[in-house]
Amino acid sequence: MHNISLSFVLAAILGIALPARAELVVVVNPKAPVASMTKDEVAQYFLGKSTALVPIDQPESASIRAEFYKKVADKDLSQAKALWSKLVFTGKATMPREAGNSDDVKKAVAANPKAIGYIDRSAVDGSVKVIYTAP
């Protein structure tokens, strides 16, 4: 009995000590004709390879941004920044618009039928449509 109680206490402590991982989702305006996208399709917009939708980025200092680029584009922030710098320098693209947080991204996407952004799932409501969930 003592071992079972100790196991529950340790599990509770570890559960508290581990940071909660947010679920990251990619969203578009509900009026956008797309219903879902693959990881590679999403990455195309955030790596400047497709311009059909306008990417809305989180702040560079936000942990969700690093998580997004790693999970979706298979790049760390410095690699993504270098890629964008090259595209901007050569005139092939302009940097994605940056919003202040998930709520600001959601508002920007809700206001523009051609916008695409990523937010924490907890911020999702009827103003946006989820088209991809990062693993």
N, C-alpha and C positions, 0 to 999 in steps of 0.2 A: 504493500500500500504506500509506503514511504517513497519508493522509487517512482511510482505513478505520479504522486504529488510533485516530486522534484522535477519530473519530466514536464509537467504542465507549467511549473514556475519557469523553467529554463525556456520553454517554448514561448511563453508570454514575454520574457525579457528579450529574447532574440527578435520577436515580432516588433517590439517597441524600438529596439536598437537599430533595426534595418530601416533605411529610408523607404518610404512608399514610392513606388514607381508609377508615374502617371501614364495613362494610356494616351498615346498620341494618335490623332486622326487628321486626315486631310479633308478639307471642306471646300465647297463651292456654293454659289448662290443657288437657291432652290429652283430658279428659272433656267439654270444651265442645263443644256440637253444631255449632258453626261450623267450616267447613273453610277458608274464605278470606274476605277482605273487600276492598273497594275502598278507595282512599285516603280518599274522602269518608266512608265508613262508619266507618273508624278515627277520623277527625277528630271525628266526632259524639261519641264517648266522651270524648275529651281536650279538648273544648270545652264539655262539660256539656250537650249537646243530647240525649243518650241515656243512660239509666241501667240498661239491661239488663246491662251489664258494669261492673265497678268498675275505673277506671283507676289504674294504679300508675306514678307519675312518677319520673324520675331527679332527682338533686339539681339545683337551679337553677344551681349553679356548673359542672355537667358539660357539656362541649361536645356530647355526644350529645343533650342536651335541646334545645339551640338548633337543632341540625341536624334533630331530629325535628319540632319545631313549624314550622320553615321548609319542610321537604320535604312533610310530611303535612297540616298545617293552614294552610299559606301565611301564617303569622304569625311575627313575631319574638317574643322572650321578653316584651318589655314589653307587646305587644298581647295575648298570651295571659294574662299576669298581670292586666291591666286587665279582660279579659273575665271571668276567674274572680272577681275582686274584686266586680264588679257582681252576678254570680250568687249569691255568698255573702251579700253585703249585702242582697239582696232576698229571701233565704231560698229561692231556687230550686235551690240545689245546695250541696254541701260540696266543698272542695278535694280534688283527688286525693291519695291517700296517697303519700308520698315515700319511696323506698328509697335506700340509700346508693350503689349502683352496679348494673351489669348483673347480677352474681351475686345481689344482694339482690332485684332485681326478679324474676329467674327463680325464686328461692325463694318469693316472695310469690305469684306466679302459679301455681306448682306446688301450693301449699297451698290455693288457692281456685278452684274451678271457675267462679266468676263474675268472675274478675280478667282484666285485659288490660294488657299492658305492652310496652315497647320495649327492646330490648337490642342489643348488638353480635352479629352472626351468630356470631362465634367463641365466644360463651358458650352457644350453643344445644346442648342435649342432649335425651335422651328425656323429661325432666321437663316439657317445654313443647312446644307445637305452633306452628309458624310459620304465620301466616295472611296476612301481607303483608310484602313486601320493598320498602323505599323505594328509589326510583331514584337 
